[in-house]
């Protein structure tokens, strides 16, 4: 059940990426979910993209702090936030799961409409 729930979130992500036509090369994951290796693996498998997990899961809060510093004039306008965020590790899609995941994604799309 847990893998199915994790995979469903990955399928929703994949569907949004497909609709956006962005040609994404990777996913950068943040938040508490990055602490769960099974969820991150399911996301990589479901989307077929590598997932870079951030080193500090509270990346959203760090991003807000960086934006506040820019707004307060403490960071130059147009400065990069790269000093505030870094990836901890990359999870690659498991090639052994590709065929089975593709079949489940097709079924997911059929049911989701």
N, C-alpha and C positions, 0 to 999 in steps of 0.2 A: 504494500500500500504506500509506504513511504517513497519508494522509487517512482511509483506512478504519479504521486503528487509532485515530486521534484521534476519529473519529466514533463508534466503538464505545464509547469511554469516555464520550462525551457521551450516547449512547443509554442506557448503564447509569445514568448520573446522571438522565436524564429518567425512566426507569422507576421509580427509587427515589422521585423527586418525585411521580410519578403515584400510586404505592402509598401514599405518606404523606398525600396529599391536602392538602398544606400551602398550596396556592395561592401558591407562591413568586412573587415579583415580580422577583427578580434573583438572580444567583449572585455570591458574593465568592470569587474564586480566589486561592490562596496557594501557595507552594512554587515550586520551580524551573520548573515547567511554564508559569508566567506569563511567562517570558522567551521562550517560543515562540509567536509571533503566530498561526501556523497552528493550533496546538492550541487556543488560546483562541477563535479564530474558529469552529473546528469544534464546540467546546463550546456556544458561543452559537447556532450554526445548529441543532445537534442538539436542544437544549432549547427553542429559541424564546425564550430569555430573554437579557437583557443580562448581560454578565459584567463585573464590576468587578475589575480586577487590582490587587492590593495593590502599594504602592510598594516595599516591602521584601519580597522573596519568602520570607524566613525568618520569616514571620508567626507560625508555630507556636512558634518559639523565643521571639519577643517575647511571645506570649500566656502561655507558661510563666513567663517572667520577671515579667510582671505578676501572675500568680497567686501566685508566690513572694513578691512584695512585699506582697500582701494578707495572705498567711499569716503573714508576719513582722511585720505591723502597720505597715508602711511606707506602705501605701495604705489609706484607710478602707474598711471592709466595705461592699459595695454600690457602691463607686466605679465609674466607667465606664472602660473600657479605650480609649475613643475617642482619647485623647491618644497612645496607643501605636501605633495602626494608622491608616493612611490609604490611600485608593485612589489609584492613579496614573493610570489611564485606564479608560474604559468601551468595551467592544466590543459592538456591536449585532448581532443576527442579520441575515444578508444576506437580504432579502426575495426576491431572485432565486433563492435556493436552497431556499426553503420547500417547494415542491411535490416536488422530487426527494428532499429529506431526509425528508419525510413518507412517501414510498413506501419508502425504505430503512429507516426506523424500523419500519414495518409488517412488513417482511420480517424484520428483526432480532427483533421480538417473536414472530413466527411460529416462527422457528428457536430462540429462547431459551426458549420455553414460557411 
